[in-house]
Amino acid sequence: MADAEQQQDRTTGEQSEQTPLLGGPGDASQQGKPLYHNFVIGTGVVAQAGVWILAAIVWGSVFSNDLSLFSAHPLLNSAAVLFFVQGVLILQPTYTAKQKKQGTYTHAALNDIAVLAAVAGLVIIEYNKIDHNGAHFESIHAILGLVTYILVIFQALVGITQFFTPSLYGGVDNAKALYKYHRVGGYITLLVMLATVCAATQTTFNKNVLQMQLWAVVVASVIIVLGLGARIKPSKFGWLAGQ
């Protein structure tokens, strides 16, 4: 009997030692908790820390200098990143069909706010470029920004039509079959977003005025990726269901 207990203790200890620091893939699950818990369940709190640090870096740099119309560009785009991350966090741990439906509506609302903020940021930077006869899409930041805006608009259109007008895809089943691609696209879009923010630290305006540090933005971005990545459920991707 004692030998069996010792063996069980050793097995439990080995499992504890082998458990990933941030938990296993998709460990975070809403289960019976209210929807708002999804913002911090599991490593959600890690992602929250990262995105709020990132926002603080941008906003702190902007408000530490004289404000202008251009100031709205980094403020709006960093707000867009903040809301996009919230949109991902709210939907990741949903468990039951009812929770998934509630999560999807909230996800859509948060993403709509993010899209509006991003588009407003785009309008402002384009107006600023035209007003000052500035060159378009010369820096890596500008090029990545254009790619980000395209991905954001595409993701928004596909996400909205898949859920609210599935007939465009030939029915609900066909629309649901594409959900996994929308999820992958969302994570890719977020990675490009974060790369765009990192690239912003290398622009002339940032080096001369805002002075955001690349290392700080990279660290905040990595924290976001770790927090979100640890909560990804492989079962929600059709081709990974068996893994």
CYANA upper distance limits for C-alpha pairs under 8 A (distance plus 0.5 A):
  1 MET  CA      5 GLU  CA      6.88
  2 ALA  CA      6 GLN  CA      6.65
  3 ASP  CA      7 GLN  CA      6.62
  4 ALA  CA      8 GLN  CA      6.69
  5 GLU  CA      9 ASP  CA      6.64
  6 GLN  CA     10 ARG  CA      6.66
  7 GLN  CA     11 THR  CA      6.67
  8 GLN  CA     12 THR  CA      6.58
  9 ASP  CA     13 GLY  CA      6.51
 10 ARG  CA     14 GLU  CA      6.61
 11 THR  CA     15 GLN  CA      6.74
 12 THR  CA     16 SER  CA      6.68
 13 GLY  CA     17 GLU  CA      6.66
 14 GLU  CA     18 GLN  CA      6.59
 15 GLN  CA     19 THR  CA      6.48
 19 THR  CA     23 GLY  CA      6.96
 19 THR  CA     24 GLY  CA      7.56
 20 PRO  CA     24 GLY  CA      6.56
 22 LEU  CA     43 THR  CA      7.13
 22 LEU  CA    227 GLY  CA      8.42
 22 LEU  CA    230 ALA  CA      6.70
 23 GLY  CA     27 ASP  CA      6.78
 23 GLY  CA     42 GLY  CA      8.46
 23 GLY  CA    230 ALA  CA      7.20
 24 GLY  CA    230 ALA  CA      7.36
 25 PRO  CA    229 GLY  CA      8.50
 25 PRO  CA    230 ALA  CA      6.09
 25 PRO  CA    231 ARG  CA      6.48
 25 PRO  CA    232 ILE  CA      6.45
 25 PRO  CA    233 LYS  CA      6.41
 25 PRO  CA    234 PRO  CA      7.53
 26 GLY  CA     93 PRO  CA      8.27
 26 GLY  CA    230 ALA  CA      7.01
 26 GLY  CA    231 ARG  CA      4.94
 26 GLY  CA    232 ILE  CA      5.38
 26 GLY  CA    233 LYS  CA      4.56
 26 GLY  CA    234 PRO  CA      7.52
 27 ASP  CA     42 GLY  CA      7.86
 27 ASP  CA    230 ALA  CA      8.39
 27 ASP  CA    231 ARG  CA      6.89
 27 ASP  CA    233 LYS  CA      8.23
 28 ALA  CA     41 ILE  CA      6.55
 28 ALA  CA     42 GLY  CA      5.54
 28 ALA  CA     43 THR  CA      8.13
 28 ALA  CA     93 PRO  CA      6.31
 28 ALA  CA    231 ARG  CA      6.35
 29 SER  CA     41 ILE  CA      7.96
 29 SER  CA     92 GLN  CA      8.47
 29 SER  CA     93 PRO  CA      4.86
 29 SER  CA     94 THR  CA      6.86
 29 SER  CA     95 TYR  CA      6.84
 30 GLN  CA     34 PRO  CA      8.06
 30 GLN  CA     35 LEU  CA      7.84
 30 GLN  CA     37 HIS  CA      7.89
 30 GLN  CA     38 ASN  CA      6.93
 30 GLN  CA     41 ILE  CA      8.02
 30 GLN  CA     93 PRO  CA      5.52
 30 GLN  CA     94 THR  CA      5.76
 30 GLN  CA     95 TYR  CA      6.30
 31 GLN  CA     94 THR  CA      7.90
 31 GLN  CA     95 TYR  CA      6.24
 31 GLN  CA     96 THR  CA      8.01
 33 LYS  CA     37 HIS  CA      7.01
 34 PRO  CA     38 ASN  CA      8.38
 35 LEU  CA     90 ILE  CA      7.70
 35 LEU  CA     94 THR  CA      8.41
 35 LEU  CA     99 GLN  CA      7.75
 35 LEU  CA    102 GLN  CA      8.27
 35 LEU  CA    103 GLY  CA      7.60
 36 TYR  CA     90 ILE  CA      7.66
 37 HIS  CA     41 ILE  CA      6.42
 38 ASN  CA     44 GLY  CA      7.76
 38 ASN  CA     89 LEU  CA      6.65
 38 ASN  CA     90 ILE  CA      5.52
 38 ASN  CA     91 LEU  CA      7.82
 38 ASN  CA     92 GLN  CA      8.01
 38 ASN  CA     93 PRO  CA      6.63
 38 ASN  CA     94 THR  CA      8.17
 39 PHE  CA     44 GLY  CA      6.28
 39 PHE  CA     45 VAL  CA      7.70
 39 PHE  CA     48 GLN  CA      8.18
 39 PHE  CA     86 GLN  CA      7.29
 39 PHE  CA     89 LEU  CA      5.81
 39 PHE  CA     90 ILE  CA      6.03
 40 VAL  CA     44 GLY  CA      4.60
 40 VAL  CA     45 VAL  CA      4.94
 40 VAL  CA     46 VAL  CA      8.44
 40 VAL  CA     48 GLN  CA      7.80
 40 VAL  CA     89 LEU  CA      8.29
 41 ILE  CA     45 VAL  CA      7.34
 41 ILE  CA     93 PRO  CA      8.23
 42 GLY  CA    231 ARG  CA      7.79
 43 THR  CA     47 ALA  CA      7.11
 43 THR  CA    227 GLY  CA      5.39
 43 THR  CA    228 LEU  CA      7.54
 43 THR  CA    230 ALA  CA      7.16
 43 THR  CA    231 ARG  CA      7.22
 44 GLY  CA     48 GLN  CA      6.64
 44 GLY  CA     89 LEU  CA      7.09
 44 GLY  CA    227 GLY  CA      6.20
 44 GLY  CA    228 LEU  CA      7.11
 44 GLY  CA    231 ARG  CA      8.08
 45 VAL  CA     49 ALA  CA      6.64
 45 VAL  CA    227 GLY  CA      7.78
 46 VAL  CA     50 GLY  CA      6.84
 46 VAL  CA    223 ILE  CA      7.04
 46 VAL  CA    224 ILE  CA      7.31
 46 VAL  CA    226 LEU  CA      8.05
 46 VAL  CA    227 GLY  CA      5.33
 47 ALA  CA     51 VAL  CA      6.70
 47 ALA  CA     85 VAL  CA      8.42
 47 ALA  CA    223 ILE  CA      6.61
 47 ALA  CA    224 ILE  CA      4.71
 47 ALA  CA    225 VAL  CA      7.51
 47 ALA  CA    226 LEU  CA      7.56
 47 ALA  CA    227 GLY  CA      4.69
 47 ALA  CA    228 LEU  CA      6.39
 48 GLN  CA     52 TRP  CA      6.55
 48 GLN  CA    224 ILE  CA      7.65
 48 GLN  CA    227 GLY  CA      8.35
 49 ALA  CA     53 ILE  CA      6.54
 49 ALA  CA    223 ILE  CA      8.04
 49 ALA  CA    224 ILE  CA      8.06
 50 GLY  CA     54 LEU  CA      6.66
 50 GLY  CA    220 ALA  CA      5.18
 50 GLY  CA    221 SER  CA      6.92
 50 GLY  CA    222 VAL  CA      8.15
 50 GLY  CA    223 ILE  CA      5.46
 50 GLY  CA    224 ILE  CA      5.27
 51 VAL  CA     55 ALA  CA      6.65
 51 VAL  CA     81 VAL  CA      8.24
 51 VAL  CA     82 LEU  CA      6.53
 51 VAL  CA     85 VAL  CA      7.91
 51 VAL  CA    220 ALA  CA      7.17
 51 VAL  CA    221 SER  CA      7.82
 51 VAL  CA    224 ILE  CA      6.53
 52 TRP  CA     56 ALA  CA      6.50
 52 TRP  CA     82 LEU  CA      7.81
 53 ILE  CA     57 ILE  CA      6.67
 53 ILE  CA    220 ALA  CA      6.65
 54 LEU  CA     58 VAL  CA      6.94
 54 LEU  CA     78 SER  CA      8.32
 54 LEU  CA    217 VAL  CA      6.72
 54 LEU  CA    220 ALA  CA      6.01
 54 LEU  CA    221 SER  CA      7.71
 55 ALA  CA     59 TRP  CA      6.42
 55 ALA  CA     78 SER  CA      6.39
 55 ALA  CA     79 ALA  CA      7.62
 55 ALA  CA     82 LEU  CA      7.65
 56 ALA  CA     60 GLY  CA      6.00
 57 ILE  CA     61 SER  CA      6.65
 57 ILE  CA    212 MET  CA      7.44
 57 ILE  CA    216 ALA  CA      8.37
 57 ILE  CA    217 VAL  CA      7.95
 58 VAL  CA     62 VAL  CA      6.72
 58 VAL  CA     74 PRO  CA      7.43
 58 VAL  CA     75 LEU  CA      7.57
 58 VAL  CA     78 SER  CA      7.49
 58 VAL  CA    212 MET  CA      7.64
 59 TRP  CA     63 PHE  CA      6.51
 59 TRP  CA     74 PRO  CA      8.38
 59 TRP  CA     75 LEU  CA      6.76
 60 GLY  CA     64 SER  CA      6.49
 61 SER  CA     65 ASN  CA      7.47
 61 SER  CA    210 LEU  CA      5.66
 61 SER  CA    211 GLN  CA      7.44
 61 SER  CA    212 MET  CA      6.93
 62 VAL  CA     66 ASP  CA      8.39
 62 VAL  CA     67 LEU  CA      7.78
 62 VAL  CA     71 SER  CA      6.89
 62 VAL  CA     74 PRO  CA      8.22
 62 VAL  CA     75 LEU  CA      8.06
 62 VAL  CA    210 LEU  CA      6.64
 63 PHE  CA     67 LEU  CA      7.46
 64 SER  CA    210 LEU  CA      8.39
 65 ASN  CA    209 VAL  CA      7.88
 65 ASN  CA    210 LEU  CA      7.68
 67 LEU  CA     71 SER  CA      6.23
 68 SER  CA     72 ALA  CA      8.06
 69 LEU  CA     73 HIS  CA      8.31
 69 LEU  CA    124 ILE  CA      7.85
 69 LEU  CA    128 ASN  CA      8.28
 70 PHE  CA     74 PRO  CA      8.30
 70 PHE  CA    124 ILE  CA      7.21
 70 PHE  CA    125 ILE  CA      7.08
 70 PHE  CA    128 ASN  CA      7.18
 71 SER  CA     75 LEU  CA      7.04
 72 ALA  CA     76 LEU  CA      6.26
 72 ALA  CA    121 GLY  CA      7.25
 72 ALA  CA    124 ILE  CA      7.79
 73 HIS  CA     77 ASN  CA      6.64
 73 HIS  CA    120 ALA  CA      8.33
 73 HIS  CA    121 GLY  CA      5.02
 73 HIS  CA    122 LEU  CA      7.68
 73 HIS  CA    124 ILE  CA      6.64
 73 HIS  CA    125 ILE  CA      6.66
 74 PRO  CA     78 SER  CA      6.37
 74 PRO  CA    121 GLY  CA      7.77
 75 LEU  CA     79 ALA  CA      6.66
 76 LEU  CA     80 ALA  CA      6.67
 76 LEU  CA    117 ALA  CA      5.73
 76 LEU  CA    118 ALA  CA      6.76
 76 LEU  CA    120 ALA  CA      7.57
 76 LEU  CA    121 GLY  CA      5.90
 77 ASN  CA     81 VAL  CA      6.90
 77 ASN  CA    117 ALA  CA      6.85
 77 ASN  CA    118 ALA  CA      5.68
 77 ASN  CA    121 GLY  CA      6.30
 78 SER  CA     82 LEU  CA      6.77
 79 ALA  CA     83 PHE  CA      6.76
 79 ALA  CA    114 ALA  CA      7.55
 79 ALA  CA    117 ALA  CA      7.35
 80 ALA  CA     84 PHE  CA      6.56
 80 ALA  CA    113 ILE  CA      7.89
 80 ALA  CA    114 ALA  CA      4.64
 80 ALA  CA    115 VAL  CA      7.16
 80 ALA  CA    116 LEU  CA      8.47
 80 ALA  CA    117 ALA  CA      5.93
 80 ALA  CA    118 ALA  CA      6.05
 81 VAL  CA     85 VAL  CA      6.70
 81 VAL  CA    114 ALA  CA      7.50
 81 VAL  CA    190 LEU  CA      8.28
 81 VAL  CA    193 MET  CA      7.72
 81 VAL  CA    194 LEU  CA      8.49
 82 LEU  CA     86 GLN  CA      6.96
 82 LEU  CA    114 ALA  CA      8.29
 83 PHE  CA     87 GLY  CA      6.63
 83 PHE  CA    110 LEU  CA      6.28
 83 PHE  CA    111 ASN  CA      6.96
 83 PHE  CA    113 ILE  CA      7.51
 83 PHE  CA    114 ALA  CA      5.77
 84 PHE  CA     88 VAL  CA      6.92
 84 PHE  CA    110 LEU  CA      7.29
 84 PHE  CA    111 ASN  CA      6.10
 84 PHE  CA    114 ALA  CA      6.37
 84 PHE  CA    190 LEU  CA      8.26
 85 VAL  CA     89 LEU  CA      6.66
 85 VAL  CA    190 LEU  CA      8.45
 86 GLN  CA     90 ILE  CA      6.60
 86 GLN  CA    107 HIS  CA      8.33
 86 GLN  CA    110 LEU  CA      7.43
 87 GLY  CA     91 LEU  CA      7.23
 87 GLY  CA    106 THR  CA      7.77
 87 GLY  CA    107 HIS  CA      5.01
 87 GLY  CA    108 ALA  CA      7.75
 87 GLY  CA    110 LEU  CA      5.81
 87 GLY  CA    111 ASN  CA      6.34
 88 VAL  CA     92 GLN  CA      6.66
 88 VAL  CA    107 HIS  CA      7.37
 88 VAL  CA    228 LEU  CA      8.49
 89 LEU  CA     93 PRO  CA      8.09
 89 LEU  CA    228 LEU  CA      7.76
 90 ILE  CA     94 THR  CA      8.21
 90 ILE  CA    103 GLY  CA      6.56
 90 ILE  CA    106 THR  CA      7.78
 90 ILE  CA    107 HIS  CA      6.86
 91 LEU  CA    100 LYS  CA      7.52
 91 LEU  CA    103 GLY  CA      5.51
 91 LEU  CA    104 THR  CA      6.91
 91 LEU  CA    107 HIS  CA      6.77
 92 GLN  CA    231 ARG  CA      7.37
 92 GLN  CA    232 ILE  CA      7.30
 92 GLN  CA    233 LYS  CA      8.11
 93 PRO  CA    231 ARG  CA      7.96
 94 THR  CA     99 GLN  CA      5.90
 94 THR  CA    100 LYS  CA      5.74
 94 THR  CA    103 GLY  CA      7.18
 95 TYR  CA     99 GLN  CA      6.61
 95 TYR  CA    100 LYS  CA      7.05
 96 THR  CA    100 LYS  CA      6.63
 97 ALA  CA    101 LYS  CA      6.74
 98 LYS  CA    102 GLN  CA      6.75
 99 GLN  CA    103 GLY  CA      6.31
100 LYS  CA    104 THR  CA      6.43
101 LYS  CA    105 TYR  CA      6.92
102 GLN  CA    106 THR  CA      6.86
103 GLY  CA    107 HIS  CA      6.30
104 THR  CA    108 ALA  CA      6.51
105 TYR  CA    109 ALA  CA      6.75
106 THR  CA    110 LEU  CA      6.65
107 HIS  CA    111 ASN  CA      6.57
108 ALA  CA    112 ASP  CA      6.46
108 ALA  CA    160 ILE  CA      7.92
109 ALA  CA    113 ILE  CA      6.94
110 LEU  CA    114 ALA  CA      6.81
111 ASN  CA    115 VAL  CA      6.53
111 ASN  CA    156 ALA  CA      8.09
112 ASP  CA    116 LEU  CA      6.70
112 ASP  CA    156 ALA  CA      8.24
113 ILE  CA    117 ALA  CA      6.71
114 ALA  CA    118 ALA  CA      6.60
115 VAL  CA    119 VAL  CA      6.54
115 VAL  CA    152 VAL  CA      7.53
115 VAL  CA    153 ILE  CA      7.92
115 VAL  CA    156 ALA  CA      8.24
116 LEU  CA    120 ALA  CA      6.58
117 ALA  CA    121 GLY  CA      6.67
118 ALA  CA    122 LEU  CA      6.74
118 ALA  CA    149 TYR  CA      7.99
119 VAL  CA    123 VAL  CA      6.71
119 VAL  CA    149 TYR  CA      8.24
120 ALA  CA    124 ILE  CA      6.76
121 GLY  CA    125 ILE  CA      6.81
122 LEU  CA    126 GLU  CA      6.64
123 VAL  CA    127 TYR  CA      6.56
124 ILE  CA    128 ASN  CA      6.55
125 ILE  CA    129 LYS  CA      6.60
126 GLU  CA    130 ILE  CA      6.68
127 TYR  CA    131 ASP  CA      6.44
128 ASN  CA    132 HIS  CA      6.65
128 ASN  CA    134 GLY  CA      8.39
129 LYS  CA    133 ASN  CA      6.21
129 LYS  CA    134 GLY  CA      5.07
129 LYS  CA    135 ALA  CA      7.40
129 LYS  CA    136 HIS  CA      7.74
130 ILE  CA    134 GLY  CA      6.77
136 HIS  CA    142 ALA  CA      7.99
137 PHE  CA    142 ALA  CA      5.29
137 PHE  CA    143 ILE  CA      5.76
137 PHE  CA    146 LEU  CA      8.36
138 GLU  CA    142 ALA  CA      6.98
138 GLU  CA    143 ILE  CA      7.56
139 SER  CA    143 ILE  CA      6.89
139 SER  CA    203 THR  CA      7.69
140 ILE  CA    144 LEU  CA      6.52
140 ILE  CA    199 ALA  CA      6.96
141 HIS  CA    145 GLY  CA      6.38
141 HIS  CA    196 THR  CA      5.94
141 HIS  CA    197 VAL  CA      7.99
141 HIS  CA    199 ALA  CA      5.34
141 HIS  CA    200 ALA  CA      5.81
141 HIS  CA    202 GLN  CA      8.35
141 HIS  CA    203 THR  CA      7.74
142 ALA  CA    146 LEU  CA      6.76
142 ALA  CA    196 THR  CA      8.45
143 ILE  CA    147 VAL  CA      6.94
144 LEU  CA    148 THR  CA      6.54
144 LEU  CA    192 VAL  CA      7.56
144 LEU  CA    193 MET  CA      8.38
144 LEU  CA    195 ALA  CA      8.05
144 LEU  CA    196 THR  CA      5.93
145 GLY  CA    149 TYR  CA      6.70
145 GLY  CA    193 MET  CA      8.00
145 GLY  CA    196 THR  CA      6.34
146 LEU  CA    150 ILE  CA      6.81
147 VAL  CA    151 LEU  CA      6.70
147 VAL  CA    192 VAL  CA      8.38
148 THR  CA    152 VAL  CA      6.50
148 THR  CA    189 THR  CA      7.02
148 THR  CA    192 VAL  CA      6.67
148 THR  CA    193 MET  CA      6.42
148 THR  CA    196 THR  CA      8.22
149 TYR  CA    153 ILE  CA      6.68
150 ILE  CA    154 PHE  CA      6.64
151 LEU  CA    155 GLN  CA      6.44
151 LEU  CA    189 THR  CA      6.53
152 VAL  CA    156 ALA  CA      6.59
152 VAL  CA    189 THR  CA      7.26
153 ILE  CA    157 LEU  CA      6.67
154 PHE  CA    158 VAL  CA      6.63
155 GLN  CA    159 GLY  CA      6.37
155 GLN  CA    182 HIS  CA      7.33
155 GLN  CA    185 GLY  CA      7.43
155 GLN  CA    186 GLY  CA      7.31
156 ALA  CA    160 ILE  CA      6.52
157 LEU  CA    161 THR  CA      6.60
158 VAL  CA    162 GLN  CA      6.37
158 VAL  CA    182 HIS  CA      7.83
159 GLY  CA    163 PHE  CA      6.89
159 GLY  CA    182 HIS  CA      7.26
160 ILE  CA    164 PHE  CA      6.33
160 ILE  CA    165 THR  CA      7.97
161 THR  CA    165 THR  CA      5.25
161 THR  CA    166 PRO  CA      6.71
161 THR  CA    168 LEU  CA      7.74
162 GLN  CA    166 PRO  CA      5.43
162 GLN  CA    168 LEU  CA      8.27
162 GLN  CA    169 TYR  CA      7.83
162 GLN  CA    175 ALA  CA      5.69
162 GLN  CA    176 LYS  CA      7.76
162 GLN  CA    178 LEU  CA      8.41
162 GLN  CA    179 TYR  CA      8.26
163 PHE  CA    175 ALA  CA      7.89
166 PRO  CA    170 GLY  CA      7.27
166 PRO  CA    171 GLY  CA      5.72
166 PRO  CA    172 VAL  CA      5.64
166 PRO  CA    174 ASN  CA      8.18
166 PRO  CA    175 ALA  CA      5.94
167 SER  CA    171 GLY  CA      5.09
167 SER  CA    172 VAL  CA      7.35
169 TYR  CA    174 ASN  CA      6.43
169 TYR  CA    175 ALA  CA      6.08
170 GLY  CA    174 ASN  CA      6.57
170 GLY  CA    175 ALA  CA      7.90
171 GLY  CA    175 ALA  CA      6.82
172 VAL  CA    176 LYS  CA      6.57
173 ASP  CA    177 ALA  CA      6.68
174 ASN  CA    178 LEU  CA      7.30
175 ALA  CA    179 TYR  CA      7.40
178 LEU  CA    182 HIS  CA      7.07
179 TYR  CA    183 ARG  CA      6.77
180 LYS  CA    184 VAL  CA      6.80
180 LYS  CA    236 LYS  CA      7.28
180 LYS  CA    237 PHE  CA      5.58
180 LYS  CA    238 GLY  CA      6.95
181 TYR  CA    185 GLY  CA      6.47
182 HIS  CA    186 GLY  CA      6.56
183 ARG  CA    187 TYR  CA      7.00
183 ARG  CA    237 PHE  CA      8.47
184 VAL  CA    188 ILE  CA      6.75
185 GLY  CA    189 THR  CA      6.46
186 GLY  CA    190 LEU  CA      6.74
187 TYR  CA    191 LEU  CA      6.82
188 ILE  CA    192 VAL  CA      6.80
189 THR  CA    193 MET  CA      6.62
190 LEU  CA    194 LEU  CA      6.75
191 LEU  CA    195 ALA  CA      6.70
191 LEU  CA    225 VAL  CA      8.46
192 VAL  CA    196 THR  CA      6.61
193 MET  CA    197 VAL  CA      6.93
194 LEU  CA    198 CYS  CA      6.75
194 LEU  CA    221 SER  CA      6.64
195 ALA  CA    199 ALA  CA      6.60
196 THR  CA    200 ALA  CA      6.74
197 VAL  CA    201 THR  CA      7.65
197 VAL  CA    217 VAL  CA      7.94
198 CYS  CA    202 GLN  CA      8.24
198 CYS  CA    214 LEU  CA      6.64
198 CYS  CA    217 VAL  CA      6.38
198 CYS  CA    218 VAL  CA      6.79
199 ALA  CA    203 THR  CA      7.75
200 ALA  CA    206 ASN  CA      7.46
201 THR  CA    206 ASN  CA      6.13
201 THR  CA    207 LYS  CA      7.41
201 THR  CA    211 GLN  CA      7.76
201 THR  CA    212 MET  CA      6.26
201 THR  CA    213 GLN  CA      6.89
201 THR  CA    214 LEU  CA      6.09
202 GLN  CA    206 ASN  CA      7.22
202 GLN  CA    207 LYS  CA      7.18
202 GLN  CA    214 LEU  CA      8.13
203 THR  CA    207 LYS  CA      6.83
204 THR  CA    208 ASN  CA      6.54
205 PHE  CA    209 VAL  CA      6.08
205 PHE  CA    210 LEU  CA      7.36
206 ASN  CA    210 LEU  CA      5.00
206 ASN  CA    211 GLN  CA      5.50
206 ASN  CA    212 MET  CA      6.94
207 LYS  CA    211 GLN  CA      5.46
207 LYS  CA    212 MET  CA      8.01
212 MET  CA    216 ALA  CA      8.26
212 MET  CA    217 VAL  CA      8.19
213 GLN  CA    217 VAL  CA      7.04
214 LEU  CA    218 VAL  CA      6.58
215 TRP  CA    219 VAL  CA      6.60
216 ALA  CA    220 ALA  CA      6.76
217 VAL  CA    221 SER  CA      6.60
218 VAL  CA    222 VAL  CA      6.61
219 VAL  CA    223 ILE  CA      6.78
220 ALA  CA    224 ILE  CA      6.88
221 SER  CA    225 VAL  CA      6.79
222 VAL  CA    226 LEU  CA      6.61
223 ILE  CA    227 GLY  CA      6.60
224 ILE  CA    228 LEU  CA      6.68
225 VAL  CA    229 GLY  CA      6.09
226 LEU  CA    230 ALA  CA      6.51
227 GLY  CA    231 ARG  CA      7.51
228 LEU  CA    232 ILE  CA      7.22
233 LYS  CA    237 PHE  CA      8.14
234 PRO  CA    240 LEU  CA      6.01
234 PRO  CA    241 ALA  CA      6.72
234 PRO  CA    243 GLN  CA      7.78
235 SER  CA    240 LEU  CA      6.49
235 SER  CA    241 ALA  CA      4.78
235 SER  CA    242 GLY  CA      7.95
235 SER  CA    243 GLN  CA      8.25
236 LYS  CA    240 LEU  CA      8.24
236 LYS  CA    241 ALA  CA      7.48
237 PHE  CA    241 ALA  CA      6.78
